[in-house]
Amino acid sequence: MFSFFRNKANLVYLHDIFITAICFNLSIFLRLGSEFNSIPNSVIGYGTILITILGAIVYRLTGLYKGIWRYASINDLTNIVKASSITIAVFLILMFAVTRLESFPRSVLFINWFVLVMSLSGSRAIYRLYKDKKLFLKSITKNENSIPVLLVGATDRAELFIREMSRNNNPTHKIIGILDINKNKVGRFIRDIEILGSVQEISKIIEKIEKNSKKSRPQKIIIASNDLEGNIVRDLLTFTDKTGISLARLPKITDLESDINNEKLKVKPIDVFDLLSRPQALLDRNAMKKFIFNKKILVSGAGGTIGSELVNQIINYKPKEIILLDNSEFLLYKIEKEIEEKNINIKINTLLADIKNTKRIDNIFYDNKPDIVFHAAALKHVPIVEKNPLEGILTNILGTINIAESCKKNNVAEMVLISTDKAVNPFSVMGVTKRISEKYCQSLTGSSQTNFKIVRFGNVLGSTGSVVPLFQKQLEKGGPLTVTHPKMKRYFMTVREAVELVIQSATLENKTKQGEIFVLEMGQPIAIVEIAEQLIRLAGLRPNKDIKINFTGLRPGEKILEELHYKNEKFLKTKNKSIFVVKPKIEPYGKLSKSLANLIDLAKNGKLEECYKIMSTIVPEYKKTKVENLQNKRVV
């Protein structure tokens, strides 16, 4: 019995039952006043018991006690109105059946409904005000030791953080204002906290705050927006570094580390992903699910950075079977275990194979008959491929030919080739081999039942060989950070976002099957030296004072600035603003396949110079951008 009273929901239940009985009698008194006794005591007694029992039943059935009083909201009010209306309606029917409502004013029921709603909702509202420190307790809130902060972003997370601080008797942060990107919000309030101005006006706003009170000068700026672009975050980091103000962020609602009972919205430090982030791309999840659901999906290079993320996202859309293809035993084992730990009811087929092995790839496709193929397997590290060009030719070109031809022979519905911005005006073996791979897949369109699609994008943040993990390791060792050229810029995108858009690209209609290349919107290119400087600042250090940045010179095959498409390519919009499509000239299949057969034969026989010449013929831009000795004398 005592356990019943320990449950707060049961206490609220008893409170509501008692209030229901009181409200019925109060409604009669409000209607009749001093004539209250004109209604027979038996009718009042019967009515009180009946409405109380009805209320007890209806309140339980309508889920009135699933909410927590401290978080009482409009949803709770809606449930109270619904429960009260049902209770009064059923009471009216039963009372009429028994008493015909003789000697009982029917207007009492309308009064009772209003009083009941007000009483049930009012008690919850008062309790919430008490817990939120909006009553007399507000005056004893201590904030002498609170850190003055500015919030960036008039968002739901900002409101949640402000609410948390207002509830706390000893808040960690004192919020003195909000900045937002949207100037139209300036002068408005979120829970009594004013939106002081735009992010661009931060310097002037802080000066104004200091003039009013030096104690109120913000010691920390907290980002409360998911949609703040990386360049704005980088500007904020530069500003805070100069002014001695710290910079932090609120976690996404979905990333809260604390459990719900702790009720803390923890402030986190800024990381490199915040510096390079872009607004979230809108995705058609239904189209993505329809594309993959109940299909047999093969991913080549399944253990790599892109391939493993593809696999992890594809399984969310419930394919019939996922075929993992890779030539690395360890990476294949790793991704297989990663999927198995998720306990999903999807068949996993793990295949160890080299895409250069034509017969092996043919047998895999013949035996497994995949519906969709994502071809992510390739050699991608520019300097390493430059030093091992023959392997780059055989893996990236022969490997793609083997996959594409097997798709064609086995009537695979869709093949998606993962390409790169380095294929545009290529200056490296890696770039030209990926451009040739694009051309080959395009040449197969129209002569095959397979719909060949190509997705081209820039650098993936945090991938194997990416500059960011390198900088982080160098930073851990105390520097220096090495940058090849002070003017070098690159396009960056997170692995998750890149793969989401790859899958989204694959769902877009390609009615003509003319070999379109889908290009992901990568935003503005970012200077590598700027990333190095910001990473040093994130560690609380000063660039070129605490940690040096050394320029080492361009490596073989590197360009200062990459491009996402050729100038003569038609760059068209799709229904997704984050994806564009280009329609370049398509090479005749017969002519291209002969050239590539010759190229592969020369590569197998180690005739490198002849390979360079053929690649320059197939991709004339490669010839224009290289110097006379293509092996070791490359400059920009």
C-alpha positions in Angstrom: 0.0 0.0 0.0 2.8 2.4 0.9 4.4 1.8 -2.5 1.2 3.2 -4.1 1.7 6.6 -2.2 5.4 6.7 -3.1 4.5 6.9 -6.8 4.0 10.6 -7.6 1.7 9.8 -10.5 -0.7 8.0 -8.0 -0.6 11.1 -5.7 -1.6 13.3 -8.7 -4.3 10.8 -9.5 -5.8 11.1 -6.0 -5.5 14.9 -6.2 -7.5 15.0 -9.5 -10.2 12.7 -8.1 -10.6 14.9 -5.0 -10.6 18.1 -7.2 -13.3 16.5 -9.4 -15.6 16.0 -6.4 -15.0 19.5 -5.1 -15.5 21.1 -8.5 -18.9 19.4 -8.9 -20.2 20.9 -5.6 -18.5 24.2 -6.3 -20.3 24.5 -9.7 -23.7 24.0 -8.0 -22.8 26.7 -5.5 -21.7 29.1 -8.2 -25.0 28.5 -10.0 -27.4 28.6 -7.1 -25.5 30.5 -4.3 -27.6 30.6 -1.2 -30.2 28.3 -2.9 -27.7 25.5 -2.9 -30.0 23.4 -0.6 -32.8 23.6 -3.1 -31.4 20.5 -4.7 -32.1 17.3 -2.8 -29.1 16.0 -0.9 -29.6 12.6 -2.4 -29.2 14.1 -5.9 -26.0 16.1 -4.9 -24.6 13.0 -3.2 -25.4 10.7 -6.1 -24.0 13.2 -8.6 -20.8 13.7 -6.6 -20.1 10.0 -6.4 -21.0 9.4 -10.0 -18.8 12.2 -11.5 -15.9 11.2 -9.2 -16.0 7.6 -10.3 -16.4 8.6 -14.0 -13.4 11.0 -13.6 -11.3 8.3 -12.0 -12.0 6.0 -14.9 -11.6 8.6 -17.7 -8.5 10.1 -16.3 -6.7 6.8 -16.4 -7.9 5.8 -19.8 -6.9 9.1 -21.4 -3.3 8.9 -20.2 -3.5 12.0 -18.0 -0.6 10.7 -15.8 2.0 9.9 -18.5 3.2 13.5 -18.3 5.4 15.1 -15.6 3.9 18.1 -13.8 7.2 20.0 -13.9 7.0 19.9 -17.8 3.3 20.6 -18.0 2.6 22.1 -21.5 -0.1 22.6 -24.1 -0.3 18.9 -24.7 -1.2 18.4 -21.0 -3.9 21.1 -21.3 -5.3 19.4 -24.4 -5.5 16.1 -22.5 -7.2 17.8 -19.6 -9.8 19.4 -21.8 -10.4 16.0 -23.5 -10.7 14.1 -20.2 -13.0 16.7 -18.7 -15.2 16.8 -21.7 -15.7 13.1 -21.8 -16.3 13.0 -18.1 -19.0 15.7 -18.2 -20.6 14.2 -21.4 -20.9 10.7 -19.9 -22.1 12.1 -16.6 -24.8 14.1 -18.4 -26.1 10.9 -20.1 -26.1 8.8 -16.9 -27.7 11.6 -14.7 -30.4 12.1 -17.3 -31.1 8.4 -17.4 -31.6 8.2 -13.7 -33.0 11.6 -12.6 -34.2 13.1 -15.9 -32.2 16.1 -14.5 -35.3 17.2 -12.6 -34.5 19.7 -9.9 -31.0 20.0 -11.3 -30.0 23.1 -13.4 -28.4 21.9 -16.6 -26.2 25.0 -16.7 -24.3 23.5 -13.8 -22.7 21.1 -16.2 -21.3 23.9 -18.3 -19.9 25.6 -15.2 -18.5 22.3 -14.0 -16.6 21.7 -17.2 -15.0 25.2 -17.0 -14.2 24.9 -13.3 -12.8 21.4 -13.7 -10.5 22.3 -16.6 -9.3 25.4 -14.7 -8.6 23.5 -11.5 -6.8 20.5 -13.1 -4.6 22.7 -15.4 -4.2 25.5 -12.8 -2.6 23.2 -10.2 -0.2 21.9 -12.8 0.7 25.4 -14.0 1.4 26.6 -10.4 3.6 23.6 -9.7 5.6 24.2 -12.9 6.0 27.9 -12.0 7.3 26.9 -8.6 9.8 24.5 -10.1 10.9 27.0 -12.8 11.6 29.6 -10.0 9.0 31.9 -11.4 7.3 32.5 -8.1 8.8 33.9 -4.9 11.9 31.6 -5.2 13.1 33.7 -8.1 14.4 36.3 -5.8 16.8 34.0 -3.9 18.5 32.6 -7.1 22.2 33.0 -6.7 24.2 34.0 -9.8 27.2 35.8 -8.2 29.5 32.9 -9.4 27.7 32.4 -12.7 29.7 32.9 -16.0 28.3 35.8 -18.1 27.6 34.3 -21.6 26.2 35.3 -25.0 24.2 32.7 -26.9 24.5 32.5 -30.7 21.3 31.3 -32.3 17.7 32.0 -31.3 16.8 28.3 -31.4 15.0 25.6 -29.4 18.3 24.6 -27.8 18.8 28.2 -26.7 15.4 28.3 -25.1 16.0 24.9 -23.4 19.4 26.2 -22.0 17.8 29.5 -20.8 15.1 27.5 -19.1 17.6 25.2 -17.4 19.6 28.1 -16.1 16.5 29.9 -14.8 15.4 26.8 -12.8 18.7 26.4 -11.1 19.3 28.1 -7.7 23.1 28.2 -8.5 23.2 28.5 -12.3 26.6 27.9 -13.9 25.9 30.5 -16.6 24.3 33.9 -16.6 22.8 34.6 -20.0 23.1 38.3 -20.8 21.8 38.2 -24.4 21.3 36.3 -27.7 22.9 36.9 -31.1 21.3 35.5 -34.3 21.9 35.4 -38.0 18.4 36.7 -38.8 18.3 40.5 -38.2 14.5 40.4 -38.2 14.6 38.7 -34.7 16.6 41.6 -33.1 14.7 43.2 -30.2 12.6 40.2 -29.5 12.9 38.0 -26.4 13.2 34.3 -25.5 12.2 33.8 -21.9 13.0 37.4 -21.0 16.4 37.2 -22.7 16.8 39.8 -25.5 18.1 39.1 -29.0 20.6 42.0 -29.0 21.8 41.8 -32.7 23.3 39.8 -35.4 26.5 37.7 -35.2 28.3 40.2 -37.4 27.7 42.9 -34.8 29.3 41.0 -31.9 32.2 43.4 -31.4 29.9 46.4 -31.1 27.4 44.5 -28.9 30.1 43.5 -26.4 31.4 47.1 -26.2 27.9 48.3 -25.4 27.5 45.7 -22.7 30.8 46.7 -21.2 29.8 50.4 -21.1 26.7 49.5 -19.1 28.4 47.2 -16.7 31.9 45.7 -16.7 30.7 42.8 -14.6 28.3 41.8 -17.4 31.1 41.5 -20.0 30.6 38.0 -21.5 33.3 35.6 -20.6 32.0 32.9 -22.9 30.1 32.7 -26.2 28.0 29.6 -26.6 26.7 28.4 -30.0 23.1 27.2 -29.8 22.4 26.6 -33.5 22.8 23.6 -35.7 22.7 25.6 -38.9 25.7 28.0 -38.2 28.0 27.7 -41.2 31.6 26.8 -40.7 33.0 30.1 -41.8 30.9 31.9 -39.1 32.2 29.5 -36.5 35.8 30.1 -37.7 35.2 33.9 -37.5 33.9 33.5 -34.0 36.9 31.5 -32.9 39.2 34.1 -34.3 37.3 36.9 -32.5 37.3 35.0 -29.2 40.9 34.2 -29.5 41.8 37.9 -29.9 39.5 39.0 -27.1 40.2 36.3 -24.5 36.6 35.1 -24.5 36.1 31.3 -24.6 33.9 29.7 -27.3 31.7 26.6 -26.7 28.6 25.0 -28.1 25.4 23.3 -26.9 25.0 19.7 -28.0 22.3 18.7 -30.5 19.1 17.6 -28.7 19.8 14.1 -30.2 23.3 14.0 -28.8 22.6 14.9 -25.1 24.9 12.8 -23.0 23.0 13.3 -19.7 20.0 11.1 -18.9 16.6 12.7 -18.8 16.4 12.8 -15.0 19.6 14.9 -14.8 18.0 17.6 -16.9 21.4 19.2 -17.8 22.2 20.6 -21.2 25.9 20.3 -21.1 28.1 22.9 -22.8 30.8 21.3 -25.0 34.0 22.7 -26.5 34.1 23.6 -30.2 35.6 20.9 -32.4 36.9 20.8 -36.0 33.6 19.5 -37.3 32.0 22.8 -36.1 34.6 24.8 -38.0 33.9 23.1 -41.3 30.2 22.5 -40.9 27.5 23.6 -43.4 23.7 23.8 -43.1 22.0 20.4 -43.0 21.0 19.2 -46.4 17.3 18.3 -46.8 17.0 14.7 -47.7 14.1 12.7 -49.2 14.3 9.8 -46.8 11.3 8.0 -48.3 12.9 8.0 -51.7 16.1 6.7 -50.2 14.3 3.9 -48.4 12.3 3.0 -51.5 15.5 2.8 -53.6 17.2 0.4 -51.1 14.4 -1.5 -49.3 14.4 -5.3 -49.9 17.1 -5.0 -52.5 20.5 -6.9 -52.8 23.1 -4.2 -52.4 26.8 -4.7 -53.2 29.4 -2.2 -51.9 32.9 -2.4 -53.2 35.6 -1.0 -50.9 33.2 -1.7 -48.1 35.9 -1.5 -45.4 37.1 2.0 -46.4 36.0 5.4 -45.1 33.3 6.0 -47.7 32.4 2.3 -48.1 31.9 1.6 -44.4 29.7 4.7 -44.0 27.7 3.6 -47.1 27.2 0.2 -45.5 26.1 1.7 -42.1 23.6 4.0 -43.8 22.3 1.4 -46.2 21.3 -1.0 -43.5 19.0 1.6 -42.0 16.8 1.3 -45.1 16.5 -2.5 -44.7 17.9 -4.1 -47.8 17.3 -7.8 -48.4 21.0 -8.5 -48.4 24.2 -6.5 -48.2 27.3 -7.8 -50.0 30.6 -6.5 -48.5 33.4 -6.5 -51.0 37.0 -5.5 -50.1 40.6 -6.7 -50.6 41.6 -6.0 -47.0 40.9 -8.9 -44.7 41.2 -6.7 -41.6 38.9 -3.9 -42.9 36.4 -6.5 -44.1 36.4 -8.2 -40.7 36.0 -4.8 -38.9 32.9 -3.7 -40.9 31.3 -7.2 -40.7 31.6 -7.1 -36.8 30.4 -3.5 -36.7 27.1 -4.6 -38.5 26.7 -7.8 -36.5 26.8 -5.8 -33.2 23.8 -3.9 -34.4 21.7 -7.1 -34.3 19.9 -6.3 -37.5 17.8 -8.9 -39.4 19.7 -8.5 -42.7 21.8 -11.1 -44.5 25.4 -10.1 -44.6 27.7 -11.6 -47.3 31.4 -10.9 -46.8 33.6 -11.3 -49.9 37.4 -11.0 -49.9 38.4 -10.0 -53.5 40.6 -7.7 -55.5 38.6 -5.7 -58.1 41.5 -6.1 -60.5 40.8 -9.8 -60.7 38.4 -9.9 -63.7 37.4 -13.6 -63.3 36.8 -13.3 -59.5 34.6 -10.2 -59.9 32.6 -11.9 -62.7 32.0 -15.0 -60.5 30.9 -12.8 -57.6 28.3 -11.0 -59.7 27.1 -14.2 -61.4 26.7 -16.0 -58.0 25.1 -13.1 -56.1 23.1 -11.1 -58.6 23.1 -7.8 -56.8 20.3 -5.2 -57.6 22.4 -2.1 -56.8 26.1 -1.6 -56.7 28.0 1.2 -55.0 31.6 1.2 -56.3 33.7 2.9 -53.7 36.9 0.8 -54.1 39.8 2.8 -55.4 43.3 4.1 -54.6 42.7 7.7 -53.5 45.9 9.1 -51.8 47.3 11.4 -54.5 51.1 11.3 -53.5 51.1 7.5 -53.0 49.3 6.8 -56.3 51.8 9.2 -57.9 54.6 7.1 -56.7 52.8 3.9 -57.7 51.1 4.9 -60.9 50.8 1.4 -62.4 48.8 0.2 -59.4 46.6 3.3 -59.6 45.9 2.6 -63.3 45.0 -1.1 -62.7 43.0 -0.5 -59.5 41.1 2.6 -60.5 40.6 1.9 -64.2 40.7 -1.9 -64.6 38.9 -2.3 -61.3 36.1 0.0 -62.5 35.9 -1.8 -65.9 35.5 -5.1 -64.1 32.7 -3.9 -61.8 30.9 -2.0 -64.7 31.1 -4.9 -67.1 29.9 -7.4 -64.5 26.9 -5.0 -63.8 26.2 -5.0 -67.5 26.4 -8.8 -68.0 24.2 -9.5 -65.0 21.6 -6.8 -65.6 22.3 -5.0 -62.4 19.6 -2.2 -62.1 21.9 0.6 -60.8 25.6 1.2 -60.5 26.9 4.2 -58.6 30.5 5.2 -59.2 32.1 7.2 -56.4 34.3 9.8 -58.1 36.3 12.9 -56.9 36.9 16.6 -57.7 40.4 15.5 -58.6 39.0 14.1 -61.8 38.3 17.6 -63.1 41.3 19.0 -65.1 43.4 16.2 -63.5 47.0 16.9 -62.5 47.6 13.5 -60.8 47.5 9.9 -61.8 44.7 9.4 -59.2 42.7 12.2 -60.8 43.1 11.1 -64.4 42.3 7.4 -63.6 39.1 8.5 -61.9 38.2 10.7 -64.9 38.8 7.8 -67.2 36.6 5.7 -64.9 33.9 8.3 -65.3 34.2 8.3 -69.0 34.0 4.5 -69.2 30.8 4.3 -67.1 29.3 7.0 -69.3 30.2 5.2 -72.5 28.1 2.2 -71.3 24.9 4.2 -71.0 22.3 3.3 -73.6 23.9 -0.1 -74.4 23.0 -1.7 -71.1 20.0 -2.3 -68.8 22.1 -1.0 -66.0 21.6 2.7 -65.1 25.2 4.0 -64.5 25.4 7.0 -62.2 28.5 9.0 -61.1 28.7 11.0 -58.0 31.6 13.5 -57.7 32.6 15.4 -54.5 35.6 16.8 -52.7 37.6 15.9 -49.6 36.0 13.9 -46.8 36.6 15.3 -43.4 38.4 12.8 -41.1 38.9 10.1 -43.8 42.0 8.0 -44.0 44.8 10.2 -45.2 42.8 13.4 -44.6 44.7 16.5 -43.5 42.7 16.9 -40.2 43.8 13.7 -38.5 47.4 14.5 -39.6 47.2 17.9 -38.0 45.7 16.5 -34.8 48.5 14.0 -34.5 51.1 16.7 -35.1 49.4 18.9 -32.5 49.5 16.1 -29.9 53.3 15.9 -30.4 53.7 19.7 -30.0 54.0 20.6 -33.6 54.9 21.8 -36.1 51.9 21.5 -38.3 52.9 20.9 -41.9 51.1 22.6 -44.8 52.3 22.1 -48.4 51.4 25.6 -49.7 50.1 28.8 -48.1 47.4 29.3 -50.8 46.2 25.7 -51.0 42.4 25.3 -50.6 40.2 22.3 -50.5 36.5 21.5 -50.5 35.4 19.6 -47.3 32.4 17.6 -46.3 31.8 15.2 -43.4 31.7 11.5 -44.2 28.1 11.2 -43.0 26.8 14.1 -45.2 28.8 12.9 -48.3 27.3 9.4 -48.1 23.8 10.7 -47.4 24.0 12.8 -50.6 25.5 9.9 -52.6 22.5 7.7 -51.7 20.2 10.7 -52.4 21.8 11.2 -55.8 21.3 7.6 -56.6 17.5 8.0 -56.1 17.2 10.9 -58.5 15.6 10.1 -61.8 17.8 9.6 -64.8 15.2 9.0 -67.5 17.5 9.4 -70.5 20.3 7.4 -69.0 22.8 9.7 -70.6 25.6 9.3 -68.1 25.0 12.3 -66.0 27.5 13.1 -63.3 26.0 14.2 -60.0 28.1 16.8 -58.2 27.6 17.5 -54.5 27.3 21.1 -53.4 30.5 21.5 -51.3 30.2 25.1 -50.3 33.3 27.3 -50.4 36.8 25.9 -50.5 38.7 26.3 -47.2 42.4 27.3 -46.9 44.4 24.4 -45.4 46.5 26.9 -43.4 43.4 28.3 -41.9 42.3 24.9 -40.7 45.8 24.4 -39.2 45.5 27.8 -37.4 42.0 27.1 -36.1 43.0 23.7 -34.7 45.8 25.3 -32.8 43.4 27.8 -31.4 41.0 25.1 -30.4 43.8 23.6 -28.3 44.1 27.0 -26.5 47.4 27.8 -28.2 48.6 30.5 -30.5 49.5 29.8 -34.2 53.2 30.4 -35.0 53.9 31.3 -31.4 53.1 28.2 -29.3 52.8 25.9 -32.3 54.6 26.6 -35.6 53.1 26.0 -39.1 55.7 24.9 -41.6 55.3 25.0 -45.4 56.8 21.9 -47.1 56.1 22.6 -50.7 53.6 20.8 -53.1 53.8 17.1 -53.3 53.7 15.2 -56.6 50.3 15.4 -58.2 48.9 18.1 -55.9 47.0 21.2 -57.1 46.6 24.4 -55.2 42.8 24.5 -55.9 40.5 21.7 -56.9 37.4 22.1 -59.2 34.1 20.3 -59.1 33.3 20.5 -62.8 34.7 21.6 -66.1 33.9 25.0 -67.4 32.4 23.6 -70.6 30.1 21.2 -68.7 26.5 22.1 -68.3 25.9 22.6 -64.6 22.2 22.0 -63.8 20.1 22.0 -60.7 18.2 19.0 -59.4 15.2 18.9 -57.1 17.7 18.7 -54.2 19.5 22.0 -53.8 22.6 20.2 -52.5 23.0 18.1 -55.6 23.8 19.3 -59.2 24.1 17.4 -62.4 26.5 17.9 -65.3 26.1 16.5 -68.8 29.5 16.2 -70.4 30.3 14.8 -73.8 30.1 11.0 -73.9 32.9 9.0 -75.6 31.9 6.2 -78.0 32.2 2.8 -76.2 34.1 1.0 -79.0 36.8 3.6 -79.4 37.3 4.1 -75.6 37.3 0.3 -74.8 40.1 -0.3 -77.3 42.2 2.5 -75.9 41.7 1.2 -72.4 42.5 -2.4 -73.3 45.8 -1.1 -74.7 46.4 1.0 -71.6 45.8 -1.9 -69.2 48.0 -4.2 -71.3 50.8 -1.7 -71.1 50.3 -1.2 -67.3 50.5 -4.9 -66.7 53.7 -5.0 -68.6 55.2 -2.0 -66.7 55.4 0.4 -69.7 54.8 3.6 -67.7 55.7 6.2 -70.3 53.3 4.7 -72.9 50.6 4.6 -70.2 51.0 8.4 -69.6 50.7 9.0 -73.3 47.5 7.0 -73.7 45.9 8.6 -70.6 46.8 12.1 -72.0 45.1 11.1 -75.3 41.9 9.9 -73.5 41.9 12.9 -71.1 43.4 15.9 -73.1 43.2 18.2 -70.0 45.7 15.9 -68.3 48.2 16.6 -71.1 47.7 20.4 -70.8 48.3 20.6 -67.1 51.4 18.3 -66.8 55.0 19.2 -67.5 57.3 17.4 -69.8 58.5 14.7 -67.4 55.3 13.3 -66.0 57.0 11.0 -63.6 58.8 13.3 -61.1 58.9 16.9 -62.3 55.4 18.1 -61.4 54.8 21.7 -60.4 51.8 24.1 -60.2 
